[in-house]
C-alpha cells in the first residue's frame, strides 16, 4: 500500500465519536439491520475526518456489517493517491466516483466469493455516503499541497522547506544518520531575463527544476529557495556522497538544452554544500551552504564548493 504524504487532518477524538454513538469496535450485536440505518451512521461518521485514508478505512470497516469484503482499493490519479485495505480477492467490482461531473476517484471492492446482486445493490446505495466526505478530503488535500508548492516549478516552497528541514534534522539526530544540503543557483540568470524576457526565464526555471528532480532519489527533496535558487535536501547522505550528487546535478543542468525564440541559451549552475554538524541548527546549516555557494561563485561559477 502506498501511503499518501502526511497531512494535517481534522479528526474527532474517540470521546467525541462515542458521544455520537460510535465505538472503535463493531460488535455483531450493534450491527444495523438495514441499509438505511448504515447509511445514516456513515453519513455522520465519514464527516469526522479530512484525510482520505481515514475516511476510506472507516468506510471499509463499517460496510462489512452488511456486505463482507476481502479488500478495498482506491485511486485518484490527479492527487497521486492510491490506498488499499484488506487482502486481494479473486472477484472484484469497480466504481467511478463522481459528484456533479467532478471525478472523485476509482473504487474497487474485492472478495474471494462472487458478489450477489443484492450485495451489489447494497454497496451502490452505501457509496453515496462517500461522495461529499471524499470531495471535501480531496479539496483539502489539494489546498494543502498547493500551499506548500511553488506554482512555477512544482517544487516545494519556502514554507514547506522550513517545515521539512527542521523535521529532517530532528530525524537525523534521532536515528544518528547524516543529512546534507545543496544550495543551487543559476549563473547569470538576470542576463537571461534581460536578454530573452521573463517568459523565457520562467521556462528556464521550470526546465532546471525538472532536471534537478530527474537526478534525485524519491526520498530527496527540492525546494525553490529564491528567485533562481533551489535547495536540495539529501536525507541519510554524508559529505562525500552529497558532493557526488552535487556534481551530477551540475553536469546534468549544463548538458540540457535551453531555448528562447530559436536561440540556444548556454546555462551553468553553481552549488554550495553543507553537512549537518552535531547540535547544529537549521539556520547554521543553511548559512554554511549559502557561504559555500558564495565561494563557488567567487571562484568562477559553474562549480561545487563544500562548506568547511
SERO-4910 file (N, C-alpha, C, O; in steps of 0.05 Angstrom, whole numbers):
BEGIN
 pado doro    nc1    nc2    nc3   cac1   cac2   cac3    cc1    cc2    cc3    oc1    oc2    oc3
  Unk    A     17    -24      0      0      0      0     18     25      0     36     27     16
  Unk    A     12     42    -17     27     67    -19     14     88     -1    -10     94     -5
  Unk    A     28     98     19     17    118     37     18    146     25     37    152     12
  Unk    A     -2    162     30     -2    190     20     16    207     36     23    200     59
  Unk    A     25    230     26     40    249     41     26    256     67      1    258     67
  Unk    A     40    260     89     28    267    115     13    293    112     23    313    103
  Unk    A    -13    292    121    -29    316    121    -38    323    149    -40    305    166
  Unk    A    -43    348    154    -55    356    180    -85    352    177    -98    369    165
  Unk    A    -96    331    188   -125    325    185   -140    334    210   -129    333    232
  Unk    A   -165    342    206   -182    350    229   -199    326    236   -217    318    221
  Unk    A   -193    313    259   -207    289    267   -221    293    294   -210    306    311
  Unk    A   -245    282    297   -256    280    323   -240    260    340   -230    240    328
  Unk    A   -238    264    365   -225    244    382   -245    222    389   -269    224    383
  Unk    A   -235    200    401   -252    177    406   -275    185    425   -297    174    422
  Unk    A   -271    203    443   -292    211    462   -315    224    446   -338    219    453
  Unk    A   -308    240    427   -329    254    412   -345    233    395   -369    236    392
  Unk    A   -331    214    384   -344    193    368   -363    177    386   -385    170    378
  Unk    A   -354    172    411   -372    157    429   -396    173    436   -418    161    439
  Unk    A   -394    199    439   -417    216    445   -437    215    422   -461    219    427
  Unk    A   -427    211    398   -445    209    375   -457    181    372   -474    176    355
  Unk    A   -448    163    390   -459    136    390   -443    116    375   -453     94    369
  Unk    A   -417    122    369   -400    104    355   -377     95    373   -368    110    389
  Unk    A   -369     70    370   -346     60    384   -325     51    364   -330     49    340
  Unk    A   -300     46    374   -279     38    356   -284     10    345   -277      5    322
  Unk    A   -296     -8    360   -302    -34    350   -330    -35    338   -346    -17    342
  Unk    A   -335    -57    323   -361    -60    311   -372    -87    319   -374   -106    302
  Unk    A   -381    -91    343   -391   -117    352   -416   -125    337   -431   -108    328
  Unk    A   -420   -152    334   -443   -162    319   -469   -152    331   -489   -148    316
  Unk    A   -470   -149    357   -495   -141    370   -504   -113    362   -528   -107    365
  Unk    A   -486    -97    352   -492    -70    344   -495    -67    314   -497    -44    304
  Unk    A   -496    -89    300   -499    -87    271   -526    -74    263   -547    -83    274
  Unk    A   -526    -55    245   -552    -45    235   -565    -67    219   -552    -84    207
  Unk    A   -591    -67    219   -606    -88    205   -614    -79    177   -624    -96    161
  Unk    A   -611    -54    170   -619    -45    144   -598    -27    132   -581    -16    146
  Unk    A   -599    -24    105   -581     -6     91   -586     23    100   -567     38    103
  Unk    A   -611     30    105   -618     57    114   -604     64    140   -594     87    143
  Unk    A   -603     45    159   -590     51    184   -560     55    181   -549     74    193
  Unk    A   -548     39    164   -519     41    160   -513     67    145   -493     80    150
  Unk    A   -530     74    125   -526     99    111   -527    123    130   -511    142    128
  Unk    A   -545    122    149   -547    144    168   -522    146    186   -512    168    190
  Unk    A   -513    123    195   -489    123    211   -464    133    196   -449    149    205
  Unk    A   -461    122    171   -438    130    155   -440    160    148   -419    174    147
  Unk    A   -464    170    144   -467    199    138   -455    216    160   -445    238    154
  Unk    A   -456    207    185   -444    222    207   -414    215    210   -398    233    213
  Unk    A   -408    190    210   -380    181    215   -360    192    195   -338    200    202
  Unk    A   -367    190    169   -348    197    148   -342    227    147   -323    235    134
  Unk    A   -357    243    162   -351    272    163   -333    280    185   -328    303    190
  Unk    A   -322    260    199   -305    265    222   -276    267    215   -259    270    233
  Unk    A   -269    266    189   -241    269    181   -239    282    153   -258    281    137
  Unk    A   -216    294    148   -210    305    122   -186    290    109   -174    300     90
  Unk    A   -180    267    120   -158    251    110   -170    227     94   -185    211    106
  Unk    A   -164    224     68   -175    203     52   -171    175     64   -189    158     64
  Unk    A   -147    170     75   -141    144     86   -160    137    110   -169    114    112
  Unk    A   -165    157    126   -183    152    149   -212    148    140   -225    130    150
  Unk    A   -221    164    121   -248    162    111   -253    134     99   -273    121    105
  Unk    A   -235    126     81   -239    101     67   -235     77     85   -249     56     82
  Unk    A   -217     79    105   -213     57    124   -238     53    141   -246     30    146
  Unk    A   -250     75    149   -275     74    165   -297     63    148   -313     46    157
  Unk    A   -299     72    123   -320     62    105   -317     32    100   -337     17    101
  Unk    A   -293     23     95   -287     -6     90   -295    -23    114   -307    -44    111
  Unk    A   -289    -13    138   -295    -28    162   -326    -30    167   -336    -51    173
  Unk    A   -339     -7    164   -368     -6    171   -386    -20    151   -406    -32    159
  Unk    A   -379    -19    125   -397    -31    105   -398    -62    107   -416    -75     98
  Unk    A   -377    -73    120   -376   -102    124   -397   -112    144   -400   -136    147
  Unk    A   -411    -93    157   -433   -101    174   -456   -113    157   -471   -130    166
  Unk    A   -457   -105    132   -477   -115    113   -466   -133     91   -477   -153     84
  Unk    A   -442   -124     81   -431   -138     58   -402   -146     65   -384   -129     63
  Unk    A   -396   -171     72   -369   -179     78   -351   -176     53   -359   -184     31
  Unk    A   -328   -164     57   -309   -159     35   -281   -168     43   -275   -169     67
  Unk    A   -264   -173     24   -236   -180     30   -217   -157     25   -196   -155     38
  Unk    A   -224   -138      8   -206   -115      3   -221    -92    -10   -242    -96    -23
  Unk    A   -210    -69     -6   -219    -44    -19   -195    -30    -30   -175    -26    -15
  Unk    A   -196    -22    -55   -174     -8    -68   -185     19    -78   -206     19    -91
  Unk    A   -170     40    -73   -179     67    -83   -156     81    -97   -133     78    -88
  Unk    A   -161     95   -118   -141    111   -132   -153    136   -143   -176    137   -152
  Unk    A   -137    158   -142   -145    183   -153   -120    195   -165   -103    207   -152
  Unk    A   -118    192   -191    -93    198   -206    -85    228   -203    -61    234   -199
  Unk    A   -104    246   -204    -98    274   -202    -85    282   -176    -69    301   -174
  Unk    A    -91    267   -155    -80    272   -128    -56    254   -122    -45    255   -100
  Unk    A    -48    237   -141    -27    218   -137    -33    201   -112    -15    198    -94
  Unk    A    -57    191   -110    -66    178    -85    -75    149    -92    -92    145   -109
  Unk    A    -63    130    -78    -70    102    -81    -71     90    -53    -52     91    -38
  Unk    A    -94     78    -46    -98     66    -20   -110     38    -22   -126     33    -40
  Unk    A   -101     20     -5   -112     -7     -6   -116    -18     22    -98    -14     39
  Unk    A   -138    -30     27   -145    -41     53   -152    -71     49   -166    -78     30
  Unk    A   -143    -88     68   -150   -116     66   -132   -131     48   -111   -122     40
  Unk    A   -141   -155     40   -125   -173     23   -140   -177     -3   -164   -175     -5
  Unk    A   -125   -181    -24   -136   -184    -51   -154   -209    -52   -148   -230    -41
  Unk    A   -177   -206    -67   -195   -228    -71   -196   -235   -101   -186   -220   -118
  Unk    A   -208   -258   -107   -209   -268   -135   -230   -252   -152   -226   -249   -176
  Unk    A   -251   -243   -139   -272   -229   -154   -272   -199   -146   -266   -192   -123
  Unk    A   -278   -182   -165   -277   -153   -160   -300   -139   -175   -310   -149   -195
  Unk    A   -307   -116   -164   -326    -98   -177   -316    -70   -173   -307    -63   -151
  Unk    A   -316    -54   -193   -305    -27   -192   -326     -6   -198   -345    -10   -212
  Unk    A   -321     18   -186   -339     41   -189   -323     66   -193   -302     69   -180
  Unk    A   -332     83   -210   -320    110   -213   -337    129   -196   -361    132   -201
  Unk    A   -324    143   -177   -338    162   -160   -338    189   -174   -318    198   -183
  Unk    A   -361    202   -174   -363    229   -185   -385    245   -171   -404    233   -161
  Unk    A   -381    271   -171   -401    289   -159   -404    313   -177   -386    329   -181
  Unk    A   -428    316   -189   -434    338   -207   -412    341   -229   -403    363   -235
  Unk    A   -405    318   -240   -385    317   -262   -356    318   -253   -338    315   -269
  Unk    A   -351    321   -227   -324    321   -216   -315    293   -209   -328    280   -193
  Unk    A   -293    284   -221   -283    257   -216   -271    256   -188   -253    272   -181
  Unk    A   -280    236   -172   -270    234   -144   -254    208   -140   -248    201   -117
  Unk    A   -247    194   -161   -230    171   -158   -244    145   -166   -268    144   -173
  Unk    A   -228    123   -167   -238     97   -173   -237     79   -148   -218     79   -133
  Unk    A   -259     64   -144   -261     47   -121   -266     18   -130   -283     13   -147
  Unk    A   -250      0   -119   -252    -28   -127   -256    -45   -102   -241    -43    -83
  Unk    A   -278    -61   -101   -283    -80    -80   -274   -108    -89   -279   -115   -112
  Unk    A   -261   -122    -71   -252   -149    -78   -261   -170    -57   -263   -164    -33
  Unk    A   -267   -194    -67   -276   -215    -49   -270   -242    -62   -271   -244    -87
  Unk    A   -265   -262    -46   -259   -288    -57   -285   -301    -68   -283   -317    -87
  Unk    A   -308   -295    -57   -333   -305    -67   -346   -283    -85   -344   -259    -78
  Unk    A   -359   -291   -105   -372   -272   -123   -394   -257   -108   -409   -268    -92
  Unk    A   -396   -231   -113   -416   -214   -100   -443   -219   -113   -446   -220   -137
  Unk    A   -463   -222    -96   -490   -227   -105   -503   -200   -113   -494   -179   -105
  Unk    A   -525   -202   -129   -538   -178   -138   -549   -161   -115   -547   -136   -116
  Unk    A   -559   -173    -95   -569   -158    -72   -546   -144    -58   -549   -121    -49
  Unk    A   -523   -157    -56   -500   -144    -43   -490   -121    -60   -482   -100    -49
  Unk    A   -489   -124    -86   -481   -102   -104   -500    -78   -100   -491    -55    -99
  Unk    A   -526    -84    -98   -545    -62    -94   -540    -48    -68   -543    -23    -66
  Unk    A   -533    -63    -47   -528    -50    -21   -502    -33    -22   -502    -11    -12
  Unk    A   -482    -44    -35   -457    -28    -38   -462     -2    -53   -453     19    -44
  Unk    A   -477     -4    -74   -482     20    -91   -498     41    -75   -494     65    -78
  Unk    A   -516     32    -58   -531     50    -41   -513     63    -21   -516     87    -15
  Unk    A   -494     48     -9   -476     59     12   -455     77      0   -445     95     14
  Unk    A   -448     73    -25   -428     90    -38   -435    120    -38   -418    137    -38
  Unk    A   -461    125    -38   -470    153    -38   -460    168    -13   -456    193    -14
  Unk    A   -455    154      9   -446    167     33   -417    176     31   -408    192     47
  Unk    A   -402    166     11   -374    173      7   -370    199     -8   -349    212     -5
  Unk    A   -390    207    -24   -385    228    -43   -377    255    -31   -356    266    -37
  Unk    A   -393    265    -12   -386    291      0   -360    290     17   -343    307     15
  Unk    A   -357    269     34   -333    267     50   -308    265     33   -287    278     39
  Unk    A   -308    249     11   -285    247     -6   -280    272    -22   -257    280    -26
  Unk    A   -301    285    -30   -297    311    -45   -284    331    -27   -265    345    -35
  Unk    A   -293    333     -2   -281    352     17   -252    345     23   -235    362     25
  Unk    A   -247    319     26   -220    310     33   -201    316     10   -178    324     14
  Unk    A   -210    311    -15   -192    316    -38   -187    346    -42   -165    354    -49
  Unk    A   -208    363    -37   -204    392    -38   -184    401    -17   -167    418    -23
  Unk    A   -187    390      7   -168    398     29   -140    389     22   -121    404     27
  Unk    A   -137    365     11   -111    354      4    -98    372    -18    -75    379    -16
  Unk    A   -114    380    -38   -104    397    -59    -96    424    -49    -75    435    -57
  Unk    A   -112    435    -31   -105    462    -20    -80    461     -3    -64    479     -4
  Unk    A    -77    439     13    -54    436     29    -29    433     13     -8    446     18
  Unk    A    -30    416     -8     -7    413    -26      0    438    -41     23    445    -44
  Unk    A    -21    453    -49    -17    478    -64     -3    498    -46     14    514    -56
  Unk    A    -11    499    -21      1    519     -3     30    514      3     45    532     12
  Unk    A     40    490     -3     67    482      3     84    479    -22    107    470    -21
  Unk    A     74    487    -46     89    484    -70     92    510    -85     74    527    -84
  Unk    A    114    512    -99    119    535   -117    104    530   -143    110    510   -156
  Unk    A     85    547   -150     68    541   -174     83    541   -200     75    527   -219
  Unk    A    105    555   -202    120    556   -227    136    531   -232    135    520   -254
  Unk    A    151    522   -212    170    500   -216    160    473   -205    173    453   -209
  Unk    A    137    473   -191    126    449   -179    146    436   -159    146    412   -156
  Unk    A    162    453   -146    179    444   -125    167    455    -99    148    470    -99
  Unk    A    178    446    -76    168    457    -51    175    487    -48    194    496    -60
  Unk    A    158    501    -33    164    530    -29    178    534     -2    186    515     11
  Unk    A    182    559      5    197    565     29    183    555     55    196    546     73
  Unk    A    157    556     55    142    546     78    147    516     81    153    507    103
  Unk    A    145    501     59    150    473     60    179    467     68    184    448     83
  Unk    A    197    483     58    225    479     65    231    482     94    244    466    107
  Unk    A    220    503    106    224    508    135    213    485    151    226    476    170
  Unk    A    189    475    144    178    453    159    194    427    156    200    413    175
  Unk    A    202    422    131    215    397    125    243    396    136    252    376    147
  Unk    A    258    418    134    286    419    143    288    413    172    304    397    181
  Unk    A    271    426    189    272    420    217    265    391    224    276    379    241
  Unk    A    245    381    209    237    353    214    259    334    207    264    315    221
  Unk    A    273    339    184    295    322    176    319    323    195    332    303    200
  Unk    A    324    347    205    345    350    225    339    334    250    356    319    260
  Unk    A    314    336    260    306    321    283    309    291    278    317    276    296
  Unk    A    301    282    254    302    254    248    330    244    246    337    222    255
  Unk    A    348    260    234    376    253    231    389    249    258    405    231    263
  Unk    A    382    267    277    393    264    304    382    240    318    396    225    332
  Unk    A    356    235    315    343    213    329    354    186    320    358    168    336
  Unk    A    360    184    294    370    158    283    400    158    278    411    138    268
  Unk    A    414    180    285    443    181    282    451    177    253    469    161    247
  Unk    A    437    190    234    443    187    206    451    215    195    444    235    206
  Unk    A    467    215    174    477    241    163    455    255    147    435    243    138
  Unk    A    458    281    144    439    298    129    456    319    115    472    333    128
  Unk    A    451    322     89    466    343     74    447    361     59    424    353     53
  Unk    A    457    384     52    441    404     39    457    416     16    480    423     20
  Unk    A    444    418     -7    456    431    -30    441    457    -37    416    456    -38
  Unk    A    455    478    -40    442    503    -50    452    508    -78    476    512    -83
  Unk    A    433    509    -97    440    512   -125    430    538   -136    407    546   -131
  Unk    A    447    552   -151    439    578   -162    446    578   -192    467    570   -200
  Unk    A    427    589   -208    432    591   -237    450    614   -242    444    637   -234
  Unk    A    472    609   -255    492    630   -261    481    650   -281    469    643   -301
  Unk    A    485    676   -275    478    698   -293    448    697   -302    442    702   -325
  Unk    A    431    690   -283    403    687   -291    390    714   -299    373    715   -316
  Unk    A    399    735   -286    389    762   -293    394    768   -323    378    781   -336
  Unk    A    416    759   -333    423    764   -361    403    749   -379    396    760   -400
  Unk    A    394    726   -371    374    711   -387    348    727   -388    336    730   -409
  Unk    A    339    737   -365    314    753   -364    317    779   -381    299    786   -396
  Unk    A    340    792   -378    344    818   -392    346    814   -422    337    831   -437
  Unk    A    358    792   -431    363    787   -459    338    775   -473    331    782   -495
  Unk    A    326    756   -460    305    740   -473    277    744   -461    258    735   -473
  Unk    A    275    759   -439    249    764   -427    243    745   -405    254    724   -402
  Unk    A    224    753   -388    217    738   -364    203    712   -371    205    693   -356
  Unk    A    188    711   -393    176    686   -401    197    664   -407    193    641   -399
  Unk    A    218    673   -420    240    654   -425    253    646   -398    261    623   -395
  Unk    A    256    665   -381    268    659   -355    251    639   -339    262    621   -326
  Unk    A    225    642   -340    207    623   -326    210    595   -338    210    575   -324
  Unk    A    212    594   -365    216    569   -378    242    555   -370    243    531   -366
  Unk    A    263    571   -367    289    560   -357    286    550   -329    297    529   -322
  Unk    A    273    565   -312    269    556   -284    254    529   -283    262    511   -267
  Unk    A    233    526   -299    219    501   -299    236    478   -309    236    456   -298
  Unk    A    253    484   -329    270    463   -340    292    455   -321    298    431   -318
  Unk    A    303    474   -307    324    468   -287    312    452   -264    324    432   -255
  Unk    A    288    460   -255    275    445   -233    270    416   -242    275    397   -226
  Unk    A    261    412   -267    256    385   -277    282    369   -278    282    345   -272
  Unk    A    303    382   -287    329    369   -289    339    360   -261    350    338   -258
  Unk    A    336    377   -241    344    371   -214    328    346   -204    340    327   -194
  Unk    A    302    347   -207    285    325   -197    291    299   -211    289    278   -199
  Unk    A    299    301   -236    306    277   -251    331    263   -242    335    240   -248
  Unk    A    348    277   -226    373    265   -217    372    256   -188    391    245   -178
  Unk    A    349    260   -175    348    254   -146    333    228   -140    318    218   -157
  Unk    A    337    218   -116    322    195   -106    294    204    -98    289    228    -95
  Unk    A    276    185    -94    249    192    -85    249    205    -58    232    222    -52
  Unk    A    269    197    -41    269    208    -14    282    235    -12    279    249      8
  Unk    A    295    244    -33    307    271    -33    286    292    -39    266    286    -52
  Unk    A    290    316    -30    270    337    -33    283    362    -44    305    370    -37
  Unk    A    268    376    -62    278    400    -74    258    423    -70    234    419    -72
  Unk    A    268    446    -64    252    469    -58    263    493    -73    287    496    -77
  Unk    A    244    511    -81    253    536    -93    258    555    -70    240    563    -56
  Unk    A    284    563    -67    292    578    -43    290    608    -48    285    624    -30
  Unk    A    294    616    -73    293    644    -80    286    647   -110    275    628   -121
  Unk    A    292    669   -122    285    674   -150    296    653   -168    281    640   -183
  Unk    A    323    648   -167    336    628   -184    352    609   -168    370    596   -178
  Unk    A    345    607   -142    360    588   -124    342    565   -116    318    568   -111
  Unk    A    354    542   -115    340    518   -107    355    505    -84    380    506    -83
  Unk    A    340    493    -65    353    479    -43    345    450    -45    322    443    -47
  Unk    A    366    433    -43    362    404    -45    369    391    -19    392    395     -9
  Unk    A    351    377     -7    355    364     19    360    335     15    343    320      4
  Unk    A    383    325     23    392    298     19    392    282     45    411    285     61
  Unk    A    371    267     50    370    252     75    389    228     75    394    217     53
  Unk    A    399    221     98    417    198    101    440    199     81    447    179     69
  Unk    A    451    223     77    472    228     58    495    244     71    491    266     80
  Unk    A    519    232     71    542    245     83    555    264     63    546    268     41
  Unk    A    577    276     72    591    297     57    600    287     30    595    300      9
  Unk    A    614    264     29    625    254      3    603    247    -16    605    254    -40
  Unk    A    582    233     -7    560    226    -24    546    251    -35    537    252    -58
  Unk    A    543    271    -17    529    296    -26    545    310    -47    534    322    -66
  Unk    A    572    309    -45    589    321    -66    585    308    -93    584    321   -114
  Unk    A    581    281    -93    576    266   -117    549    275   -129    547    279   -154
  Unk    A    529    277   -112    503    286   -122    504    314   -133    493    320   -154
  Unk    A    518    332   -119    521    360   -128    534    362   -155    526    377   -172
  Unk    A    555    346   -159    569    347   -185    551    335   -207    552    344   -230
  Unk    A    536    315   -200    517    303   -220    496    324   -228    489    326   -252
  Unk    A    486    339   -209    467    360   -216    479    381   -233    466    391   -252
  Unk    A    503    389   -227    516    410   -242    519    401   -271    514    417   -290
  Unk    A    528    377   -276    533    367   -303    506    364   -318    504    369   -342
  Unk    A    486    354   -304    460    349   -317    447    375   -326    436    376   -348
  Unk    A    448    395   -309    435    420   -317    451    434   -339    439    447   -356
  Unk    A    477    431   -340    493    443   -361    488    428   -387    489    441   -409
  Unk    A    484    402   -387    481    386   -411    454    390   -424    451    385   -448
  Unk    A    434    399   -409    408    403   -420    407    427   -438    422    446   -434
  Unk    A    390    426   -459    388    448   -478    365    466   -470    344    457   -462
  Unk    A    370    492   -471    351    513   -464    348    531   -488    368    540   -500
  Unk    A    323    537   -495    318    553   -519    299    576   -513    281    574   -497
  Unk    A    303    598   -527    285    622   -526    284    633   -554    304    645   -564
  Unk    A    261    631   -567    257    641   -594    278    631   -613    291    646   -627
  Unk    A    282    604   -613    301    590   -630    330    598   -625    348    591   -640
  Unk    A    335    611   -602    363    618   -594    370    600   -571    356    599   -551
  Unk    A    392    585   -573    400    567   -552    413    584   -529    430    601   -534
  Unk    A    405    578   -505    416    592   -482    436    574   -468    430    551   -460
  Unk    A    461    583   -466    481    568   -451    477    574   -421    475    597   -412
  Unk    A    476    553   -406    469    555   -378    487    538   -360    492    515   -367
  Unk    A    495    549   -338    510    534   -318    499    541   -291    483    560   -287
  Unk    A    506    524   -271    497    529   -244    521    527   -225    541    514   -231
  Unk    A    518    540   -202    537    538   -181    524    526   -156    500    530   -152
  Unk    A    539    511   -140    527    498   -117    545    500    -93    569    501    -94
  Unk    A    531    502    -70    545    501    -44    533    478    -28    509    473    -29
  Unk    A    550    464    -13    541    440      1    550    442     30    572    449     36
  Unk    A    531    435     48    538    433     76    526    407     87    505    398     78
  Unk    A    539    395    107    530    371    120    526    377    150    543    390    162
  Unk    A    504    367    160    496    373    188    518    366    208    528    343    207
  Unk    A    524    384    225    543    380    247    528    373    273    505    379    275
  Unk    A    542    361    292    529    355    318    518    381    330    532    401    332
  Unk    A    493    380    339    480    402    353    476    427    336    472    449    346
  Unk    A    479    424    309    476    448    292    447    454    287    430    436    285
  Unk    A    441    480    285    414    489    280    408    490    250    427    488    234
  Unk    A    383    492    243    375    494    215    387    519    203    396    519    180
  Unk    A    386    541    218    397    566    208    426    564    201    435    575    181
  Unk    A    442    551    219    470    547    214    476    530    190    494    536    174
  Unk    A    461    508    186    464    491    163    459    506    137    474    503    118
  Unk    A    438    522    137    432    538    113    453    559    108    462    563     86
  Unk    A    463    572    130    483    593    127    509    582    116    522    595     99
  Unk    A    517    558    124    541    546    114    539    538     85    558    541     70
  Unk    A    515    528     77    511    522     49    512    547     31    523    547     10
  Unk    A    500    569     41    500    594     27    528    605     25    535    616      4
  Unk    A    544    603     46    572    612     45    588    596     25    604    607     11
  Unk    A    583    570     24    597    553      4    589    561    -24    606    561    -42
  Unk    A    563    567    -28    554    576    -55    568    602    -62    575    606    -86
  Unk    A    571    620    -44    585    645    -49    614    640    -58    624    653    -76
  Unk    A    627    621    -45    654    613    -53    655    603    -82    672    610    -97
  Unk    A    635    586    -89    634    575   -116    631    597   -136    644    596   -158
  Unk    A    615    617   -130    611    639   -149    636    657   -150    644    666   -172
  Unk    A    648    662   -128    672    679   -127    695    666   -142    712    680   -153
  Unk    A    696    639   -142    718    626   -155    713    620   -185    728    605   -198
  Unk    A    692    631   -196    688    629   -225    662    617   -234    657    615   -258
  Unk    A    644    609   -215    618    597   -222    622    570   -236    644    561   -241
  Unk    A    599    557   -242    598    531   -255    615    511   -239    632    497   -251
  Unk    A    611    510   -213    626    492   -196    612    487   -170    592    501   -164
  Unk    A    621    467   -155    611    459   -129    631    466   -108    655    459   -111
  Unk    A    623    479    -87    640    485    -64    629    472    -39    605    472    -35
  Unk    A    646    461    -23    638    447      2    643    465     26    664    478     28
  Unk    A    624    466     44    627    481     68    647    468     86    649    443     87
  Unk    A    662    484    101    682    473    120    670    462    144    684    452    162
***
